[in-house]
């Protein structure tokens, strides 16, 4: 393409338009109400063939192509921003329309990376049993219970800090999800196994019941979402995440009050309510909230593929699915424990 010639033609186009417009405007102003010949002459000058060269087919084709591409990108970005209201993934909206040499995200890619995170989680699970068995031979049990050894407290604290940091990094730096998501899943594998082990010592068979019920809920949610029975709208997202934030703040406030004044009437009354039938109701609501969050994670994965994001964002979608399942399992485990306590 001859860019010099195009620039010259463009300058000619611009100068012709300006001269025609200015000449017509000047004469139009001289006789505003009586004579519009100046304006018409200027307008006609603008309409002369030499200034209409950009109506030629090759230029019109380029213009149409540019309009199409620009419109496609704009629609893609708007659709993406409307779909991703998840605070953890909202920052991805600015990456809509990105393309890389490795291609776009696919459902198979998300499934493979989800399996990877599950296997990493299993490593954390195995680490707990290996370390717990080792400490049982030479460690000092806390309160003589044998459920937790002194050395495990340090590991638990370290794992909690690492998972917290890793979770925050993945929330604000999606490109780092592959690395920090791995760290998060290992830490959560250890901590979730420790929690499950504690429940299993108190309630026989509760872990297997929780796993079965969690899988059942995941299956039902998958069918309902795929059939369109559950639709993830922006309002749905706002309600779910507002509820989540409120519940987290309430838990944080209770923890602070508990550490400051553990024997206060406020703490005592909350514990009594939580251990009674009302506690079961709150536990059911917790499972419902976790199920809604997992449904949003389903939609995030679907939107990642539909919007054609680069393959690196498969890590983000798969990480969201794994964390959603973990959260759901913990809520189900807590619900079953509440039910057995009230029998």
C-alpha positions as a LaTeX table, in Angstrom:
\begin{tabular}{lrrr}
\hline
Residue & $x$ (\AA) & $y$ (\AA) & $z$ (\AA) \\
\hline
Unk1 & 0.00 & 0.00 & 0.00 \\
Unk2 & 1.26 & 3.47 & $-0.92$ \\
Unk3 & 0.97 & 5.34 & 2.39 \\
Unk4 & 2.41 & 8.53 & 0.93 \\
Unk5 & $-0.24$ & 8.68 & $-1.74$ \\
Unk6 & $-2.95$ & 7.97 & 0.81 \\
Unk7 & $-1.71$ & 10.76 & 3.05 \\
Unk8 & $-1.70$ & 13.18 & 0.12 \\
Unk9 & $-5.20$ & 12.14 & $-0.83$ \\
Unk10 & $-6.27$ & 12.55 & 2.78 \\
Unk11 & $-4.81$ & 16.06 & 2.93 \\
Unk12 & $-6.58$ & 16.90 & $-0.30$ \\
Unk13 & $-9.81$ & 15.59 & 1.08 \\
Unk14 & $-9.44$ & 17.62 & 4.26 \\
Unk15 & $-8.40$ & 20.82 & 2.49 \\
Unk16 & $-11.23$ & 20.51 & $-0.02$ \\
Unk17 & $-13.76$ & 20.04 & 2.73 \\
Unk18 & $-12.43$ & 22.97 & 4.77 \\
Unk19 & $-12.20$ & 25.35 & 1.80 \\
Unk20 & $-15.66$ & 24.43 & 0.57 \\
Unk21 & $-17.19$ & 24.76 & 4.00 \\
Unk22 & $-15.44$ & 28.06 & 4.78 \\
Unk23 & $-16.31$ & 29.65 & 1.43 \\
Unk24 & $-19.93$ & 28.64 & 1.76 \\
Unk25 & $-20.14$ & 29.74 & 5.38 \\
Unk26 & $-18.68$ & 33.16 & 4.60 \\
Unk27 & $-21.15$ & 33.92 & 1.82 \\
Unk28 & $-24.01$ & 32.45 & 3.80 \\
Unk29 & $-23.35$ & 34.84 & 6.63 \\
Unk30 & $-23.36$ & 37.83 & 4.26 \\
Unk31 & $-26.97$ & 37.25 & 3.35 \\
Unk32 & $-28.33$ & 34.91 & 5.99 \\
Unk33 & $-32.03$ & 35.17 & 5.21 \\
Unk34 & $-32.10$ & 36.21 & 1.58 \\
Unk35 & $-29.44$ & 34.35 & $-0.29$ \\
Unk36 & $-28.02$ & 30.93 & 0.42 \\
Unk37 & $-26.01$ & 30.66 & $-2.78$ \\
Unk38 & $-22.75$ & 30.98 & $-0.89$ \\
Unk39 & $-23.58$ & 28.05 & 1.27 \\
Unk40 & $-24.89$ & 26.05 & $-1.66$ \\
Unk41 & $-21.80$ & 26.84 & $-3.72$ \\
Unk42 & $-19.58$ & 25.74 & $-0.89$ \\
Unk43 & $-21.60$ & 22.63 & $-0.38$ \\
Unk44 & $-21.51$ & 21.87 & $-4.11$ \\
Unk45 & $-17.77$ & 22.42 & $-4.13$ \\
Unk46 & $-17.49$ & 19.87 & $-1.38$ \\
Unk47 & $-19.57$ & 17.47 & $-3.46$ \\
Unk48 & $-17.26$ & 17.70 & $-6.49$ \\
Unk49 & $-15.81$ & 14.37 & $-7.64$ \\
Unk50 & $-12.24$ & 15.12 & $-6.58$ \\
Unk51 & $-13.40$ & 15.39 & $-2.98$ \\
Unk52 & $-15.50$ & 12.26 & $-3.16$ \\
Unk53 & $-12.65$ & 9.92 & $-4.03$ \\
Unk54 & $-13.01$ & 8.18 & $-0.69$ \\
Unk55 & $-16.34$ & 6.83 & $-1.87$ \\
Unk56 & $-14.40$ & 4.46 & $-4.13$ \\
Unk57 & $-15.01$ & 0.76 & $-3.41$ \\
Unk58 & $-11.57$ & $-0.01$ & $-1.97$ \\
Unk59 & $-11.86$ & 2.77 & 0.62 \\
Unk60 & $-15.44$ & 1.87 & 1.43 \\
Unk61 & $-14.42$ & $-1.74$ & 1.96 \\
Unk62 & $-11.64$ & $-0.69$ & 4.38 \\
Unk63 & $-14.06$ & 1.53 & 6.27 \\
Unk64 & $-16.64$ & $-1.24$ & 6.58 \\
Unk65 & $-13.99$ & $-3.70$ & 7.76 \\
Unk66 & $-12.75$ & $-1.24$ & 10.39 \\
Unk67 & $-16.30$ & $-0.59$ & 11.59 \\
Unk68 & $-17.00$ & $-4.30$ & 11.84 \\
Unk69 & $-13.87$ & $-5.11$ & 13.82 \\
Unk70 & $-14.31$ & $-2.15$ & 16.13 \\
Unk71 & $-17.92$ & $-3.04$ & 16.72 \\
Unk72 & $-17.08$ & $-6.66$ & 17.45 \\
Unk73 & $-14.46$ & $-5.64$ & 20.02 \\
Unk74 & $-16.82$ & $-3.18$ & 21.67 \\
Unk75 & $-19.64$ & $-5.73$ & 21.89 \\
Unk76 & $-17.26$ & $-8.33$ & 23.27 \\
Unk77 & $-16.03$ & $-5.98$ & 25.97 \\
Unk78 & $-19.52$ & $-4.84$ & 26.97 \\
Unk79 & $-20.78$ & $-8.42$ & 27.12 \\
Unk80 & $-17.79$ & $-9.49$ & 29.16 \\
Unk81 & $-18.15$ & $-6.67$ & 31.68 \\
Unk82 & $-21.83$ & $-7.44$ & 32.14 \\
Unk83 & $-21.10$ & $-11.11$ & 32.68 \\
Unk84 & $-18.18$ & $-10.87$ & 35.12 \\
Unk85 & $-19.49$ & $-9.22$ & 38.25 \\
Unk86 & $-17.47$ & $-11.57$ & 40.47 \\
Unk87 & $-15.15$ & $-9.30$ & 42.49 \\
Unk88 & $-12.36$ & $-11.80$ & 42.15 \\
Unk89 & $-12.63$ & $-11.76$ & 38.34 \\
Unk90 & $-13.91$ & $-8.26$ & 37.67 \\
Unk91 & $-10.41$ & $-7.05$ & 36.82 \\
Unk92 & $-10.40$ & $-9.43$ & 33.85 \\
Unk93 & $-12.87$ & $-7.19$ & 32.00 \\
Unk94 & $-10.02$ & $-5.02$ & 30.78 \\
Unk95 & $-8.47$ & $-8.08$ & 29.14 \\
Unk96 & $-11.53$ & $-8.88$ & 27.03 \\
Unk97 & $-10.60$ & $-9.11$ & 23.39 \\
Unk98 & $-7.01$ & $-10.05$ & 24.17 \\
Unk99 & $-5.56$ & $-12.72$ & 21.97 \\
Unk100 & $-2.35$ & $-14.65$ & 22.30 \\
Unk101 & $-0.42$ & $-17.06$ & 20.16 \\
Unk102 & $-1.44$ & $-19.96$ & 22.39 \\
Unk103 & $-5.09$ & $-19.51$ & 21.44 \\
Unk104 & $-8.35$ & $-18.98$ & 23.29 \\
Unk105 & $-9.68$ & $-20.74$ & 26.40 \\
Unk106 & $-11.57$ & $-24.01$ & 26.01 \\
Unk107 & $-13.69$ & $-26.15$ & 28.30 \\
Unk108 & $-11.20$ & $-29.00$ & 27.94 \\
Unk109 & $-8.41$ & $-26.70$ & 29.08 \\
Unk110 & $-10.42$ & $-25.58$ & 32.12 \\
Unk111 & $-11.23$ & $-29.20$ & 32.97 \\
Unk112 & $-7.55$ & $-30.20$ & 32.75 \\
Unk113 & $-6.42$ & $-27.34$ & 34.99 \\
Unk114 & $-9.22$ & $-28.09$ & 37.45 \\
Unk115 & $-7.96$ & $-31.67$ & 37.67 \\
Unk116 & $-4.46$ & $-30.31$ & 38.28 \\
Unk117 & $-5.66$ & $-28.23$ & 41.24 \\
Unk118 & $-7.55$ & $-31.24$ & 42.63 \\
Unk119 & $-4.37$ & $-33.32$ & 42.48 \\
Unk120 & $-2.42$ & $-30.55$ & 44.19 \\
Unk121 & $-5.11$ & $-30.41$ & 46.87 \\
Unk122 & $-4.65$ & $-34.17$ & 47.30 \\
Unk123 & $-0.94$ & $-33.58$ & 47.97 \\
Unk124 & $-1.88$ & $-31.36$ & 50.91 \\
Unk125 & $-4.27$ & $-34.05$ & 52.11 \\
Unk126 & $-1.54$ & $-36.69$ & 51.95 \\
Unk127 & 0.91 & $-34.36$ & 53.71 \\
Unk128 & $-1.43$ & $-34.11$ & 56.71 \\
Unk129 & $-1.67$ & $-37.86$ & 57.21 \\
Unk130 & 2.06 & $-38.37$ & 56.75 \\
Unk131 & 2.98 & $-35.63$ & 59.23 \\
Unk132 & 0.23 & $-36.56$ & 61.69 \\
Unk133 & 1.38 & $-40.17$ & 61.71 \\
Unk134 & 4.96 & $-39.05$ & 62.26 \\
Unk135 & 4.03 & $-36.74$ & 65.15 \\
Unk136 & 1.96 & $-39.50$ & 66.75 \\
Unk137 & 5.18 & $-41.43$ & 67.37 \\
Unk138 & 7.21 & $-38.65$ & 68.95 \\
Unk139 & 5.05 & $-35.54$ & 69.25 \\
Unk140 & 3.23 & $-34.02$ & 72.19 \\
Unk141 & $-0.55$ & $-34.07$ & 71.86 \\
Unk142 & $-2.48$ & $-30.92$ & 72.66 \\
Unk143 & $-4.72$ & $-31.53$ & 75.71 \\
Unk144 & $-3.80$ & $-35.20$ & 75.42 \\
Unk145 & $-6.47$ & $-35.70$ & 72.78 \\
Unk146 & $-4.25$ & $-37.01$ & 70.03 \\
Unk147 & $-6.27$ & $-35.01$ & 67.48 \\
Unk148 & $-3.65$ & $-32.28$ & 67.20 \\
Unk149 & 0.01 & $-32.27$ & 68.13 \\
Unk150 & 2.09 & $-29.30$ & 69.18 \\
Unk151 & 4.16 & $-29.37$ & 66.01 \\
Unk152 & 1.01 & $-29.37$ & 63.90 \\
Unk153 & $-0.05$ & $-26.05$ & 65.36 \\
Unk154 & 2.97 & $-24.37$ & 63.80 \\
Unk155 & 2.30 & $-26.06$ & 60.47 \\
Unk156 & $-1.35$ & $-25.03$ & 60.65 \\
Unk157 & $-0.45$ & $-21.39$ & 61.31 \\
Unk158 & 2.08 & $-21.39$ & 58.48 \\
Unk159 & $-0.37$ & $-23.01$ & 56.07 \\
Unk160 & $-3.05$ & $-20.47$ & 57.03 \\
Unk161 & $-0.74$ & $-17.53$ & 56.32 \\
Unk162 & 0.42 & $-18.97$ & 53.00 \\
Unk163 & $-3.10$ & $-19.71$ & 51.79 \\
Unk164 & $-4.27$ & $-16.24$ & 52.81 \\
Unk165 & $-1.44$ & $-14.57$ & 50.90 \\
Unk166 & $-1.88$ & $-16.86$ & 47.89 \\
Unk167 & $-5.62$ & $-16.20$ & 47.81 \\
Unk168 & $-5.11$ & $-12.44$ & 47.86 \\
Unk169 & $-2.52$ & $-12.61$ & 45.08 \\
Unk170 & $-4.82$ & $-14.63$ & 42.83 \\
Unk171 & $-7.63$ & $-12.14$ & 43.50 \\
Unk172 & $-5.62$ & $-9.08$ & 42.46 \\
Unk173 & $-3.14$ & $-10.64$ & 40.00 \\
Unk174 & $-4.99$ & $-13.21$ & 37.86 \\
Unk175 & $-1.89$ & $-13.83$ & 35.74 \\
Unk176 & $-0.22$ & $-15.38$ & 38.80 \\
Unk177 & $-3.03$ & $-17.86$ & 39.43 \\
Unk178 & $-1.10$ & $-20.89$ & 38.18 \\
Unk179 & 1.66 & $-20.44$ & 40.77 \\
Unk180 & $-0.20$ & $-19.02$ & 43.76 \\
Unk181 & $-3.26$ & $-21.18$ & 43.07 \\
Unk182 & $-1.01$ & $-24.19$ & 43.49 \\
Unk183 & 0.26 & $-22.88$ & 46.83 \\
Unk184 & $-3.30$ & $-22.17$ & 47.93 \\
Unk185 & $-4.55$ & $-25.65$ & 47.06 \\
Unk186 & $-1.69$ & $-27.38$ & 48.87 \\
Unk187 & $-2.32$ & $-25.32$ & 52.02 \\
Unk188 & $-6.08$ & $-25.81$ & 51.83 \\
Unk189 & $-5.59$ & $-29.54$ & 51.29 \\
Unk190 & $-3.69$ & $-29.72$ & 54.57 \\
Unk191 & $-6.11$ & $-27.52$ & 56.55 \\
Unk192 & $-9.33$ & $-29.03$ & 55.21 \\
Unk193 & $-8.03$ & $-32.52$ & 55.98 \\
Unk194 & $-7.16$ & $-31.47$ & 59.52 \\
Unk195 & $-10.66$ & $-30.05$ & 60.02 \\
Unk196 & $-12.25$ & $-33.15$ & 58.52 \\
Unk197 & $-10.13$ & $-35.37$ & 60.74 \\
Unk198 & $-11.35$ & $-33.50$ & 63.81 \\
Unk199 & $-15.00$ & $-33.89$ & 62.75 \\
Unk200 & $-14.46$ & $-37.56$ & 61.95 \\
Unk201 & $-13.24$ & $-38.23$ & 65.50 \\
Unk202 & $-16.43$ & $-36.75$ & 66.93 \\
Unk203 & $-19.03$ & $-37.94$ & 64.41 \\
Unk204 & $-18.69$ & $-41.35$ & 62.85 \\
Unk205 & $-19.01$ & $-41.35$ & 59.06 \\
Unk206 & $-19.62$ & $-37.62$ & 58.80 \\
Unk207 & $-16.80$ & $-37.02$ & 56.29 \\
Unk208 & $-18.13$ & $-39.56$ & 53.81 \\
Unk209 & $-21.63$ & $-38.18$ & 54.24 \\
Unk210 & $-20.35$ & $-34.67$ & 53.58 \\
Unk211 & $-18.44$ & $-35.80$ & 50.48 \\
Unk212 & $-21.49$ & $-37.61$ & 49.12 \\
Unk213 & $-23.84$ & $-34.70$ & 49.75 \\
Unk214 & $-21.35$ & $-32.24$ & 48.23 \\
Unk215 & $-21.07$ & $-34.30$ & 45.06 \\
Unk216 & $-24.87$ & $-34.56$ & 44.90 \\
Unk217 & $-25.26$ & $-30.79$ & 45.18 \\
Unk218 & $-22.60$ & $-30.23$ & 42.50 \\
Unk219 & $-24.42$ & $-32.62$ & 40.16 \\
Unk220 & $-27.79$ & $-30.92$ & 40.72 \\
Unk221 & $-26.29$ & $-27.45$ & 40.22 \\
Unk222 & $-24.58$ & $-28.57$ & 37.02 \\
Unk223 & $-27.84$ & $-29.87$ & 35.56 \\
Unk224 & $-29.86$ & $-26.82$ & 36.62 \\
Unk225 & $-27.28$ & $-24.40$ & 35.23 \\
Unk226 & $-26.81$ & $-26.28$ & 31.94 \\
Unk227 & $-30.59$ & $-26.44$ & 31.42 \\
Unk228 & $-30.95$ & $-22.73$ & 32.09 \\
Unk229 & $-33.10$ & $-23.23$ & 35.17 \\
Unk230 & $-30.60$ & $-21.17$ & 37.15 \\
Unk231 & $-29.57$ & $-17.98$ & 35.38 \\
Unk232 & $-26.60$ & $-16.02$ & 36.67 \\
Unk233 & $-27.48$ & $-12.36$ & 36.19 \\
Unk234 & $-25.75$ & $-9.26$ & 37.51 \\
Unk235 & $-28.45$ & $-8.91$ & 40.18 \\
Unk236 & $-27.91$ & $-12.54$ & 41.21 \\
Unk237 & $-24.18$ & $-11.89$ & 41.58 \\
Unk238 & $-24.69$ & $-8.72$ & 43.60 \\
Unk239 & $-27.10$ & $-10.41$ & 46.02 \\
Unk240 & $-24.81$ & $-13.42$ & 46.50 \\
Unk241 & $-21.63$ & $-11.45$ & 47.07 \\
Unk242 & $-23.33$ & $-8.90$ & 49.30 \\
Unk243 & $-24.61$ & $-11.77$ & 51.44 \\
Unk244 & $-21.13$ & $-13.30$ & 51.51 \\
Unk245 & $-19.50$ & $-10.06$ & 52.61 \\
Unk246 & $-22.09$ & $-9.52$ & 55.34 \\
Unk247 & $-21.60$ & $-13.06$ & 56.68 \\
Unk248 & $-17.81$ & $-12.67$ & 56.67 \\
Unk249 & $-18.01$ & $-9.36$ & 58.50 \\
Unk250 & $-20.38$ & $-10.83$ & 61.07 \\
Unk251 & $-18.01$ & $-13.76$ & 61.66 \\
Unk252 & $-15.06$ & $-11.40$ & 61.99 \\
Unk253 & $-16.87$ & $-9.23$ & 64.54 \\
Unk254 & $-17.83$ & $-12.29$ & 66.58 \\
Unk255 & $-14.22$ & $-13.54$ & 66.55 \\
Unk256 & $-12.92$ & $-10.18$ & 67.76 \\
Unk257 & $-15.47$ & $-10.02$ & 70.57 \\
Unk258 & $-14.71$ & $-13.64$ & 71.48 \\
Unk259 & $-10.98$ & $-12.96$ & 71.87 \\
Unk260 & $-11.57$ & $-9.72$ & 73.79 \\
Unk261 & $-14.36$ & $-10.93$ & 76.08 \\
Unk262 & $-14.88$ & $-14.70$ & 75.73 \\
Unk263 & $-17.15$ & $-14.91$ & 78.77 \\
Unk264 & $-19.41$ & $-11.99$ & 77.87 \\
Unk265 & $-23.15$ & $-12.47$ & 77.65 \\
Unk266 & $-23.04$ & $-11.58$ & 73.94 \\
Unk267 & $-20.62$ & $-14.40$ & 73.15 \\
Unk268 & $-22.45$ & $-16.88$ & 75.37 \\
Unk269 & $-25.83$ & $-16.15$ & 73.81 \\
Unk270 & $-24.46$ & $-16.41$ & 70.25 \\
Unk271 & $-22.88$ & $-19.77$ & 71.03 \\
Unk272 & $-26.10$ & $-21.08$ & 72.57 \\
Unk273 & $-28.15$ & $-19.96$ & 69.57 \\
Unk274 & $-25.61$ & $-21.43$ & 67.17 \\
Unk275 & $-25.70$ & $-24.80$ & 68.89 \\
Unk276 & $-29.50$ & $-24.98$ & 68.84 \\
Unk277 & $-32.08$ & $-25.49$ & 66.09 \\
Unk278 & $-31.53$ & $-21.95$ & 64.83 \\
Unk279 & $-27.93$ & $-22.91$ & 64.21 \\
Unk280 & $-29.15$ & $-25.56$ & 61.76 \\
Unk281 & $-31.10$ & $-22.88$ & 59.89 \\
Unk282 & $-28.00$ & $-20.72$ & 59.58 \\
Unk283 & $-26.01$ & $-23.77$ & 58.46 \\
Unk284 & $-28.57$ & $-24.48$ & 55.73 \\
Unk285 & $-28.32$ & $-20.87$ & 54.60 \\
Unk286 & $-24.55$ & $-21.30$ & 54.52 \\
Unk287 & $-24.87$ & $-24.30$ & 52.21 \\
Unk288 & $-27.27$ & $-22.34$ & 49.99 \\
Unk289 & $-24.83$ & $-19.43$ & 49.80 \\
Unk290 & $-21.94$ & $-21.77$ & 48.93 \\
Unk291 & $-24.10$ & $-23.38$ & 46.23 \\
Unk292 & $-24.89$ & $-19.98$ & 44.74 \\
Unk293 & $-21.20$ & $-19.05$ & 44.70 \\
Unk294 & $-20.35$ & $-22.31$ & 42.93 \\
Unk295 & $-23.05$ & $-21.59$ & 40.34 \\
Unk296 & $-21.40$ & $-18.23$ & 39.68 \\
Unk297 & $-18.09$ & $-20.06$ & 39.25 \\
Unk298 & $-19.79$ & $-22.27$ & 36.63 \\
Unk299 & $-20.89$ & $-19.16$ & 34.79 \\
Unk300 & $-17.43$ & $-17.58$ & 35.06 \\
Unk301 & $-15.93$ & $-20.65$ & 33.41 \\
Unk302 & $-18.54$ & $-20.57$ & 30.65 \\
Unk303 & $-18.00$ & $-16.87$ & 30.03 \\
Unk304 & $-14.24$ & $-17.35$ & 29.89 \\
Unk305 & $-14.71$ & $-19.68$ & 26.93 \\
Unk306 & $-17.53$ & $-17.77$ & 25.26 \\
Unk307 & $-15.66$ & $-14.47$ & 25.42 \\
Unk308 & $-12.57$ & $-16.07$ & 23.89 \\
Unk309 & $-10.09$ & $-15.10$ & 26.59 \\
Unk310 & $-6.49$ & $-16.32$ & 26.25 \\
Unk311 & $-5.69$ & $-19.76$ & 27.61 \\
Unk312 & $-3.94$ & $-18.32$ & 30.65 \\
Unk313 & $-7.36$ & $-17.40$ & 32.03 \\
Unk314 & $-8.28$ & $-21.06$ & 32.14 \\
Unk315 & $-6.27$ & $-21.10$ & 35.37 \\
Unk316 & $-8.51$ & $-18.40$ & 36.84 \\
Unk317 & $-11.72$ & $-20.21$ & 35.93 \\
Unk318 & $-10.50$ & $-23.58$ & 37.20 \\
Unk319 & $-9.20$ & $-22.05$ & 40.43 \\
Unk320 & $-12.61$ & $-20.51$ & 41.04 \\
Unk321 & $-14.30$ & $-23.88$ & 40.57 \\
Unk322 & $-11.96$ & $-25.64$ & 43.00 \\
Unk323 & $-12.28$ & $-23.00$ & 45.70 \\
Unk324 & $-16.06$ & $-23.02$ & 45.27 \\
Unk325 & $-16.19$ & $-26.79$ & 45.80 \\
Unk326 & $-13.96$ & $-26.57$ & 48.89 \\
Unk327 & $-16.17$ & $-23.86$ & 50.39 \\
Unk328 & $-19.29$ & $-25.91$ & 49.68 \\
Unk329 & $-17.80$ & $-29.02$ & 51.30 \\
Unk330 & $-16.90$ & $-27.15$ & 54.49 \\
Unk331 & $-20.41$ & $-25.72$ & 54.73 \\
Unk332 & $-21.96$ & $-29.15$ & 54.21 \\
Unk333 & $-19.66$ & $-30.65$ & 56.85 \\
Unk334 & $-20.70$ & $-27.95$ & 59.32 \\
Unk335 & $-24.40$ & $-28.53$ & 58.57 \\
Unk336 & $-24.14$ & $-32.27$ & 59.21 \\
Unk337 & $-22.31$ & $-31.63$ & 62.47 \\
Unk338 & $-25.09$ & $-29.26$ & 63.59 \\
Unk339 & $-27.73$ & $-31.84$ & 62.76 \\
Unk340 & $-25.97$ & $-34.56$ & 64.76 \\
Unk341 & $-25.50$ & $-32.21$ & 67.70 \\
Unk342 & $-29.24$ & $-31.59$ & 67.89 \\
Unk343 & $-30.36$ & $-35.21$ & 67.75 \\
\hline
\end{tabular}
